């Protein structure tokens, strides 16, 4: 478990430094390759980046803050790893009194954090992706 926790963030940083997120729809991009992992790119409402987080790591948030979370995937395409947006739906499953979702887009959602304590969102990936079944839904922790 420790190796994966150290390896994936290093992979994320290496990939993020080399590859820009493409603007093409995720389902079209996925047709060329297999998504090997899922993560979340977090920004403030003003657009400042909080970073890219593997789902094993909590996204840091503050009470009263507004954030945009975008689901992304690491995909193998022509022997290279690229970052692609992953379309999904989102639902608050823990901390419903703390979190409010709005402005849902194809691969992201805006989140308002009302008070300390954070919570969890459940994501469910849309159709048309090639990935392991265990990646098709999961949780994003906000702390």
Number of C-alpha atoms within 10 A of each C-alpha: 6 6 7 10 13 10 11 16 17 12 13 18 13 11 16 15 9 11 12 11 12 12 9 10 14 21 17 12 21 21 13 14 20 18 25 14 18 22 25 24 18 23 18 16 15 9 10 11 13 16 14 21 22 19 16 14 16 17 21 13 23 16 15 12 13 19 22 24 22 22 25 25 25 22 24 17 16 9 8 10 19 21 25 26 27 27 23 22 18 22 15 19 14 16 18 16 13 19 24 15 18 12 9 16 13 15 22 24 19 19 24 20 24 18 15 14 15 24 21 21 22 16 22 17 17 16 11 12 20 17 17 11 7 8 17 16 15 16 19 23 18 20 15
